[in-house]
Amino acid sequence: AGGPNYPVMKGRRDGTISLASRVRNNMPRPNSTVDELLRLFSSKGLNKSDLVALSGAHTIGFVHCDQFVNRLYDFHHTKQPDPSMEPRLLKALRMTCPPAGGNTDVVAPCDVMTPFTFDHMYYGNLEAKMGILATDQALFLDPRTKELVQMLGKDKVRFFQAFSQGMEKMGVIGIKVGKLGEIRKNCSRHN
């Protein structure tokens, strides 16, 4: 997709247990506030710059309507759409995602301008009020992260560098040592 290259450490130990119940508190939700995001990232040894750079992964990929439909019809239980969403985007998304009873397989691109290219357009989308997820748009709306969004939106090289650094830092979160975990022979299954 055109993204950066970065080193990936080999030989790390993976856990032998994978439980969905452990995921919720360890992953951002589509409507997390910037406070919640900063707290979560900080708990993993990541900082504000890492948060903004790693959120740029949303430059590729798609999201199911149920992850953002509240922004289209009932933002914060107001029975109104999110006022921070660009009106043409709102109209297009409403055509795809009904308020209820729609096809659960319907998705929208996280980056509405270049959904199949790993680039820095994601940040330009946020400046243009075209972030799909509330968490993404919040990065531009919050004064603590806005300047970083603007900076990465202007400089693809800087975005790639910041993203690569964030990925390297994420690669060492929660490393298991000693006899904990296992080094997998096949990454997709336990030994």
C-alpha positions as CSV (number, residue, x, y, z in Angstrom):
1,A,0.0,0.0,0.0
2,G,3.1,2.2,-0.1
3,G,3.8,2.6,3.6
4,P,7.2,2.8,5.4
5,N,9.5,0.0,6.2
6,Y,10.6,-0.5,9.8
7,P,12.5,-3.3,11.6
8,V,10.5,-6.0,13.4
9,M,12.2,-7.8,16.3
10,K,12.3,-11.5,15.9
11,G,12.3,-14.2,18.5
12,R,10.0,-12.6,21.0
13,R,7.8,-14.8,23.1
14,D,4.0,-14.7,22.6
15,G,1.4,-15.6,25.2
16,T,-0.3,-19.0,25.1
17,I,-3.7,-17.6,26.1
18,S,-5.8,-15.3,24.0
19,L,-9.0,-14.0,25.5
20,A,-11.4,-11.5,24.0
21,S,-12.1,-10.3,27.6
22,R,-8.6,-9.0,27.8
23,V,-8.8,-6.9,24.6
24,R,-11.4,-4.2,25.6
25,N,-9.2,-2.4,28.1
26,N,-6.1,-2.7,25.9
27,M,-7.4,-1.2,22.7
28,P,-8.9,2.2,21.8
29,R,-12.6,2.2,21.1
30,P,-14.1,4.1,18.1
31,N,-15.5,6.7,20.4
32,S,-12.7,7.1,22.9
33,T,-11.9,10.6,24.0
34,V,-8.4,12.0,23.7
35,D,-8.1,11.8,27.5
36,E,-8.9,8.1,27.3
37,L,-6.5,7.6,24.3
38,L,-3.7,9.4,26.1
39,R,-4.2,7.4,29.3
40,L,-4.3,4.1,27.3
41,F,-1.2,4.9,25.3
42,S,0.7,6.1,28.4
43,S,-0.1,2.9,30.2
44,K,1.7,1.1,27.3
45,G,4.8,3.4,27.5
46,L,3.6,5.4,24.4
47,N,3.3,9.2,24.3
48,K,1.1,11.8,22.5
49,S,3.3,11.8,19.4
50,D,3.0,8.0,19.2
51,L,-0.8,8.2,19.5
52,V,-1.1,10.6,16.6
53,A,1.4,8.8,14.4
54,L,0.0,5.4,15.0
55,S,-3.6,6.6,14.5
56,G,-2.3,7.3,11.0
57,A,-2.6,3.6,10.3
58,H,-6.3,4.5,9.6
59,T,-5.0,5.9,6.3
60,I,-5.8,2.4,4.9
61,G,-8.6,0.1,5.9
62,F,-12.3,0.1,6.4
63,V,-14.7,0.4,9.3
64,H,-18.2,-1.1,9.8
65,C,-21.1,1.4,10.1
66,D,-21.9,0.3,13.6
67,Q,-18.6,1.8,14.8
68,F,-19.6,5.4,13.8
69,V,-23.4,5.4,13.0
70,N,-24.0,7.4,16.2
71,R,-22.1,10.3,14.7
72,L,-24.5,10.3,11.8
73,Y,-27.8,10.3,13.7
74,D,-27.5,10.6,17.4
75,F,-24.2,12.1,18.5
76,H,-23.9,12.1,22.3
77,H,-27.6,11.3,22.5
78,T,-28.7,14.6,21.0
79,K,-30.7,13.1,18.1
80,Q,-28.5,15.2,15.9
81,P,-25.4,14.4,13.8
82,D,-21.9,15.2,15.0
83,P,-21.5,18.9,14.1
84,S,-17.8,18.4,13.5
85,M,-18.5,16.2,10.4
86,E,-18.3,17.7,7.0
87,P,-21.9,17.9,5.6
88,R,-21.2,16.2,2.3
89,L,-19.5,13.3,4.0
90,L,-22.4,13.1,6.4
91,K,-24.8,12.9,3.6
92,A,-22.8,10.2,1.8
93,L,-22.4,8.1,4.9
94,R,-26.1,8.3,5.7
95,M,-26.8,6.9,2.3
96,T,-24.6,3.9,3.1
97,C,-25.4,3.5,6.8
98,P,-29.0,3.7,8.0
99,P,-29.7,4.5,11.7
100,A,-30.8,0.9,12.4
101,G,-31.4,-2.3,10.7
102,G,-28.8,-2.0,8.0
103,N,-26.5,-4.6,6.5
104,T,-23.9,-5.3,9.2
105,D,-21.3,-6.1,6.5
106,V,-21.4,-2.5,5.1
107,V,-18.1,-0.6,5.6
108,A,-16.7,2.8,4.9
109,P,-13.1,3.7,4.2
110,C,-11.2,5.2,7.2
111,D,-9.5,7.5,4.7
112,V,-12.1,8.8,2.3
113,M,-9.6,10.3,-0.1
114,T,-6.9,7.6,-0.6
115,P,-8.3,4.5,1.1
116,F,-5.9,2.0,-0.6
117,T,-2.7,4.0,-0.2
118,F,-0.7,4.3,3.0
119,D,0.0,8.0,3.0
120,H,-0.5,11.1,5.1
121,M,-3.9,12.1,3.6
122,Y,-5.6,10.8,6.7
123,Y,-4.5,13.9,8.6
124,G,-5.7,16.2,5.8
125,N,-9.1,14.4,6.1
126,L,-9.2,15.3,9.8
127,E,-8.5,18.9,9.1
128,A,-11.3,18.9,6.5
129,K,-13.7,17.4,9.1
130,M,-13.7,14.1,7.2
131,G,-12.6,11.7,10.0
132,I,-14.9,8.7,10.1
133,L,-14.3,7.6,13.7
134,A,-15.0,9.9,16.5
135,T,-11.5,9.1,18.0
136,D,-9.9,10.1,14.7
137,Q,-11.7,13.4,14.4
138,A,-11.0,14.2,18.1
139,L,-7.3,14.2,17.4
140,F,-7.8,17.3,15.3
141,L,-10.3,18.9,17.6
142,D,-8.2,18.6,20.7
143,P,-5.6,21.3,21.2
144,R,-3.2,18.8,22.7
145,T,-3.0,16.8,19.5
146,K,-4.1,19.3,16.8
147,E,-0.6,20.6,16.0
148,L,0.7,17.1,15.6
149,V,-2.1,16.3,13.2
150,Q,-1.4,19.4,11.2
151,M,2.4,18.7,11.1
152,L,2.0,15.1,9.9
153,G,-0.6,16.2,7.4
154,K,2.0,18.4,5.7
155,D,4.9,16.1,5.7
156,K,4.7,12.5,4.5
157,V,8.3,11.7,5.3
158,R,7.9,12.9,8.9
159,F,4.7,10.8,9.2
160,F,6.5,7.7,7.9
161,Q,9.3,8.3,10.4
162,A,6.9,8.9,13.3
163,F,4.8,5.9,12.4
164,S,7.9,3.7,12.1
165,Q,9.2,4.8,15.5
166,G,5.7,4.2,17.1
167,M,5.6,0.7,15.5
168,E,9.0,-0.1,16.9
169,K,7.9,1.0,20.4
170,M,4.7,-1.0,20.1
171,G,6.8,-4.1,19.2
172,V,8.4,-4.1,22.6
173,I,5.2,-3.7,24.7
174,G,4.7,-6.5,27.2
175,I,7.6,-8.6,26.1
176,K,7.6,-11.9,27.9
177,V,10.9,-13.2,29.4
178,G,12.2,-16.4,30.9
179,K,9.8,-19.3,30.5
180,L,6.7,-17.2,30.0
181,G,5.0,-17.6,26.6
182,E,6.5,-19.3,23.6
183,I,8.4,-18.5,20.5
184,R,6.1,-19.6,17.8
185,K,7.2,-21.7,14.9
186,N,4.1,-20.6,13.0
187,C,2.9,-17.1,14.0
188,S,-0.7,-17.9,13.4
189,R,-1.0,-20.7,15.9
190,H,0.3,-21.9,19.2
191,N,3.1,-24.5,19.1
